Amino acid sequence: MSDGNTPVSLRIIGTQVKALRLRAGLTQAQLGKKVGYSESQIRSIESGRRTPKPDLLVRFEELFKVPGVFTSVADELLKEPHPSWFQPFADVEAEAVARCAYDCQLINGLLQTEAYARAVHEEHRPALDDGEIEVRVAARMARQRLLTRVPAPSLSFVLEEVLLQRPIGGERVMREQLERLVEVAQMRHVELQVMPTERTGHAGLEGPLLLVEPPDQEMRAYLEVQNTGRLITDRPTVSKIAQRYAILRSQALTPDESVSFIKQLATGAT
């Protein structure tokens, strides 16, 4: 059974495959045998946990005699394979004119290298299969178009120092990640700050937060924990979160100090 972590697009395809299979009077094992896949692989596709390859979609169309049902829309369906609870924020983020984030658990998704992102998903528990990892990594990399979009949005990041020292993926992956942070920090529309562990004053003790401003709309907040996300539009609540973020920025190292700090860590990681 699929859940809220399953990308909506994959759930749609999986539901269609299951309906056609049942109409044809086939079990998952029988369908798998006809298309050259195992019963468990068919089960994963029907539940939305596995991304079907293009050639498999063609086989489904030929077997069920439904030309174009999958292949005509597959590219569009799989364009933004985000979990359903994350999709509302992803839609707003793609059009944002400003975005601010405080992170204390992982490097922000917009700043992650592909190797770091893959390592994060490989550590997911319960474990994800290889197909789902690839879907999630591709989706995360696609979101990073925001960094180079024209017109450029205003982007601000505050990262806890510990995130720069936790070797997710190993030393090589982490060194490349630190170098990527320095590279992004050089972009004129990006401000990246580090929150030192030694700070006694800290406005972010309630956890990670994110603020996003869509064009011609009021700022919104987004909070996420344990595979659950909430997009907040309530003005008083958004205002409190924005005030909290402003204090966090004042407590963190300056952008220049932060870049110097990250460079030192990257040198030590070699």
C-alpha positions in Angstrom: 0.0 0.0 0.0 1.3 3.4 -0.9 1.5 6.3 1.6 2.1 10.1 1.6 5.8 9.6 0.9 5.0 8.1 -2.5 5.2 10.6 -5.4 1.7 11.4 -6.7 2.8 10.7 -10.3 4.0 7.2 -9.5 0.8 6.5 -7.6 -1.2 7.4 -10.6 0.8 5.1 -12.9 0.7 2.3 -10.3 -3.1 2.6 -10.0 -3.6 2.4 -13.7 -1.4 -0.7 -14.1 -3.2 -2.4 -11.3 -6.6 -1.6 -12.8 -5.6 -2.9 -16.2 -4.0 -6.1 -14.7 -7.2 -6.9 -12.7 -9.4 -6.3 -15.8 -7.2 -8.8 -17.7 -7.6 -11.3 -14.9 -3.8 -11.5 -14.1 -2.0 -11.9 -10.9 1.1 -9.8 -10.2 3.3 -12.8 -10.8 1.5 -13.5 -14.1 1.9 -10.0 -15.3 5.5 -10.0 -14.3 6.2 -13.1 -16.3 4.6 -11.6 -19.4 6.7 -8.4 -19.3 9.9 -9.9 -17.9 9.7 -8.5 -14.4 9.5 -10.3 -11.0 6.3 -10.3 -8.9 7.9 -8.1 -6.3 8.9 -5.5 -9.0 5.3 -5.4 -10.3 4.1 -5.0 -6.7 6.5 -2.1 -6.2 5.3 -0.4 -9.4 1.6 -0.8 -8.5 2.2 0.7 -5.0 4.2 3.6 -6.5 7.5 2.7 -4.9 9.3 2.0 -8.2 9.6 4.1 -11.3 8.7 2.1 -14.4 11.3 2.3 -17.2 10.0 3.7 -20.6 10.4 0.3 -22.3 8.2 -1.3 -19.6 5.5 1.2 -20.2 5.5 0.3 -23.8 5.1 -3.4 -22.9 2.2 -2.6 -20.7 0.5 -0.7 -23.6 1.1 -3.6 -25.9 -0.1 -6.2 -23.5 -3.2 -4.4 -22.4 -3.9 -3.0 -25.9 -4.0 0.6 -24.7 -1.6 2.5 -27.0 -0.4 5.8 -25.7 -2.1 5.6 -22.3 1.3 5.6 -20.5 3.9 6.8 -23.0 1.9 9.9 -24.1 1.9 11.3 -20.6 4.8 9.6 -18.8 7.3 12.5 -19.2 4.7 15.0 -17.8 3.7 12.7 -14.9 7.2 12.0 -13.8 8.4 15.6 -14.2 8.1 16.4 -10.5 8.1 13.1 -8.6 7.8 14.5 -5.1 6.0 13.0 -2.1 2.4 14.2 -1.9 3.0 16.0 1.4 5.9 17.9 -0.2 4.4 18.8 -3.5 2.4 21.9 -2.3 5.7 23.5 -1.1 7.6 22.4 -4.2 5.0 24.2 -6.4 5.4 27.5 -4.4 9.2 27.1 -4.3 9.6 26.8 -8.1 8.1 30.3 -8.5 9.6 32.0 -5.4 11.1 35.4 -5.5 12.7 34.9 -2.1 13.5 31.9 0.0 15.1 31.6 3.5 15.9 28.4 5.4 17.4 27.4 8.7 18.7 23.8 8.8 20.0 21.8 11.7 19.7 18.2 10.6 20.9 18.0 7.0 22.5 20.4 4.4 19.6 22.2 2.7 18.3 20.3 -0.4 19.0 23.2 -2.7 22.7 23.1 -1.6 23.3 19.3 -1.7 25.6 17.7 -4.2 24.2 14.6 -6.0 26.5 12.3 -4.0 25.4 13.8 -0.7 21.7 13.6 -1.7 22.2 10.0 -2.7 23.9 9.2 0.6 21.1 10.8 2.5 18.5 8.6 0.7 20.6 5.5 1.1 20.4 6.0 4.9 16.6 6.2 4.8 14.8 3.8 7.1 12.9 1.7 6.2 15.3 1.3 3.3 14.3 2.5 -0.1 14.9 0.4 -3.2 17.3 1.6 -5.9 14.6 2.9 -8.2 13.0 5.1 -5.6 16.4 6.4 -4.5 17.1 7.5 -8.1 13.7 9.2 -8.4 14.2 11.1 -5.2 17.7 12.2 -6.0 16.7 13.3 -9.5 13.8 15.3 -8.0 16.1 17.0 -5.6 18.6 17.9 -8.3 15.8 19.3 -10.5 14.7 21.6 -7.7 18.2 23.2 -7.8 17.2 25.0 -11.0 16.1 27.7 -8.6 19.7 28.6 -8.0 20.3 29.6 -11.6 16.8 30.8 -12.6 16.4 34.1 -14.3 15.2 36.3 -12.8 17.2 35.2 -9.8 15.4 34.8 -6.5 16.8 36.1 -3.2 18.1 33.1 -1.3 19.3 32.9 2.3 20.6 29.9 4.3 21.6 29.4 7.9 23.3 26.1 8.6 24.3 24.6 11.9 28.0 24.1 12.2 27.5 20.4 13.0 26.1 19.8 9.6 29.4 20.8 8.1 31.2 18.2 10.2 29.0 15.2 10.0 30.6 13.1 7.2 27.4 12.0 5.4 28.5 9.7 2.6 32.2 9.6 3.8 35.0 12.1 3.7 35.2 12.5 -0.1 31.5 13.2 -0.4 31.6 15.7 2.4 34.7 17.5 1.0 32.9 17.9 -2.3 29.8 19.1 -0.4 31.8 21.7 1.5 33.3 22.9 -1.8 29.8 23.2 -3.3 28.7 25.4 -0.4 31.6 27.7 -1.0 30.7 27.8 -4.8 27.1 28.6 -4.2 27.9 31.2 -1.6 29.7 33.2 -4.3 26.5 33.8 -6.2 25.3 37.4 -5.8 21.8 36.4 -5.0 22.8 33.9 -2.2 23.7 34.6 1.4 25.0 31.6 3.3 25.7 31.7 7.1 26.9 29.3 9.6 25.5 29.1 13.2 28.5 28.2 15.4 27.9 25.5 18.0 29.5 27.7 20.7 26.7 30.3 20.5 24.9 30.6 23.9 22.0 32.5 22.3 20.0 30.6 19.7 16.6 31.5 18.2 16.2 28.2 16.3 15.8 25.7 19.1 12.4 24.7 17.9 13.9 23.1 14.8 14.4 23.7 11.1 12.2 26.3 9.3 11.7 27.7 5.8 10.2 30.9 4.5 9.2 31.4 0.9 7.7 34.4 -0.9 5.7 33.7 -4.1 5.4 36.4 -6.7 2.5 38.9 -5.9 1.6 36.9 -2.8 2.4 37.1 0.9 5.3 35.2 2.4 4.5 31.6 3.6 6.3 29.3 6.0 7.0 25.6 5.6 7.8 23.2 8.4 8.8 19.6 8.0 9.5 16.7 10.3 9.5 12.9 10.0 8.2 12.8 6.4 5.4 15.2 7.2 5.4 18.8 5.8 3.0 21.7 6.4 2.8 24.9 4.3 1.6 27.8 6.5 -0.2 30.8 5.2 -1.6 32.1 8.6 -0.1 35.6 8.8 0.6 35.8 12.5 2.3 32.4 12.5 4.4 33.3 9.4 5.3 36.6 11.1 6.6 34.8 14.2 8.7 32.4 12.1 10.1 35.3 10.1 11.1 37.1 13.2 12.8 34.0 14.5 14.7 33.7 11.3 15.9 37.3 11.4 17.3 36.7 14.9 19.0 33.6 13.8 20.8 35.5 11.0 22.0 38.1 13.6 23.4 35.3 15.8 25.2 33.4 13.0 28.5 34.2 11.5 28.4 36.8 8.7 28.4 35.5 5.1 32.2 36.3 4.7 33.0 34.7 8.0 31.0 31.7 7.1 32.7 31.2 3.7 36.1 31.4 5.5 35.0 28.9 8.1 33.7 26.4 5.4 36.9 26.7 3.4 38.9 25.8 6.5 36.8 22.7 7.1 37.1 21.7 3.4 40.9 21.9 3.7 40.8 19.8 6.8 38.7 17.2 5.0 41.3 16.5 2.3 
